[in-house]
C-alpha cells in the first residue's frame, strides 16, 4: 500500500513527480545559463540589496 500523508497525499507519486521535474530543470537551467550575463545579474542584486537597506 502506498504511503500517504495525513492530508491523503500519495508520497511515492509526489516523489516521482519531483524527480521528473528536477530532471526537466537541469536541461532548462543549462539553456538559461548560456544566455545569462552573470556579472550583470550580480550588479543588479547588489543594487537591490542596497535599496533594501536604505
DOMARFI-342793 format. One record per residue (C-alpha): residue in one letter; residue number from 1; x, y, z negated. Coordinates in nm, 4 decimals, decimal comma. Layout:
BEGIN
+----+-----+----------+----------+----------+
| aa |   i |     east |    north |       up |
+----+-----+----------+----------+----------+
|  A | NUM |        X |        Y |        Z |
...
+----+-----+----------+----------+----------+
! end
This chain:
BEGIN
+----+-----+----------+----------+----------+
| aa |   i |     east |    north |       up |
+----+-----+----------+----------+----------+
|  X |   1 |   0,0000 |   0,0000 |   0,0000 |
|  X |   2 |   0,1227 |   0,3489 |   0,0867 |
|  X |   3 |   0,2390 |   0,5685 |  -0,1972 |
|  X |   4 |   0,0116 |   0,8682 |  -0,2448 |
|  X |   5 |   0,0366 |   1,1874 |  -0,4464 |
|  X |   6 |  -0,2355 |   1,2905 |  -0,6948 |
|  X |   7 |  -0,3845 |   1,5019 |  -0,4139 |
|  X |   8 |  -0,4095 |   1,1955 |  -0,1926 |
|  X |   9 |  -0,1207 |   1,2753 |   0,0419 |
|  X |  10 |   0,0455 |   0,9806 |   0,2124 |
|  X |  11 |   0,4099 |   1,0246 |   0,1057 |
|  X |  12 |   0,5522 |   0,7965 |   0,3745 |
|  X |  13 |   0,3703 |   0,9768 |   0,6537 |
|  X |  14 |   0,4911 |   1,3175 |   0,5333 |
|  X |  15 |   0,8499 |   1,1886 |   0,5147 |
|  X |  16 |   0,8250 |   1,0628 |   0,8739 |
|  X |  17 |   0,6909 |   1,3984 |   0,9910 |
|  X |  18 |   0,9686 |   1,5819 |   0,8081 |
|  X |  19 |   1,2332 |   1,3642 |   0,9738 |
|  X |  20 |   1,0839 |   1,4216 |   1,3183 |
|  X |  21 |   1,0649 |   1,7950 |   1,2504 |
|  X |  22 |   1,4274 |   1,8110 |   1,1315 |
|  X |  23 |   1,5474 |   1,6364 |   1,4471 |
|  X |  24 |   1,3496 |   1,8836 |   1,6558 |
|  X |  25 |   1,5001 |   2,1762 |   1,4673 |
|  X |  26 |   1,8557 |   2,0603 |   1,5313 |
|  X |  27 |   1,8123 |   2,0845 |   1,9067 |
|  X |  28 |   1,6264 |   2,4146 |   1,8736 |
|  X |  29 |   1,8912 |   2,5664 |   1,6456 |
|  X |  30 |   2,1652 |   2,4838 |   1,8947 |
|  X |  31 |   1,9678 |   2,6678 |   2,1599 |
|  X |  32 |   1,9239 |   2,9763 |   1,9420 |
|  X |  33 |   2,2809 |   2,9706 |   1,8131 |
|  X |  34 |   2,4232 |   3,0107 |   2,1620 |
|  X |  35 |   2,2245 |   3,3337 |   2,2084 |
|  X |  36 |   2,2812 |   3,4852 |   1,8633 |
|  X |  37 |   2,5302 |   3,7650 |   1,8017 |
|  X |  38 |   2,6413 |   3,6679 |   1,4525 |
|  X |  39 |   2,8206 |   3,9927 |   1,3691 |
|  X |  40 |   2,5184 |   4,1999 |   1,4719 |
|  X |  41 |   2,2928 |   3,9893 |   1,2511 |
|  X |  42 |   2,5327 |   4,0265 |   0,9555 |
|  X |  43 |   2,5387 |   4,4054 |   1,0007 |
|  X |  44 |   2,1603 |   4,4233 |   1,0046 |
|  X |  45 |   2,1438 |   4,2026 |   0,6950 |
|  X |  46 |   2,3887 |   4,4305 |   0,5141 |
|  X |  47 |   2,1872 |   4,7406 |   0,6037 |
|  X |  48 |   1,8708 |   4,5677 |   0,4899 |
|  X |  49 |   2,0268 |   4,4815 |   0,1531 |
|  X |  50 |   2,1450 |   4,8405 |   0,1096 |
|  X |  51 |   1,7955 |   4,9696 |   0,1853 |
|  X |  52 |   1,6500 |   4,7402 |  -0,0783 |
|  X |  53 |   1,8964 |   4,8662 |  -0,3429 |
|  X |  54 |   1,8448 |   5,2318 |  -0,2501 |
+----+-----+----------+----------+----------+
! end
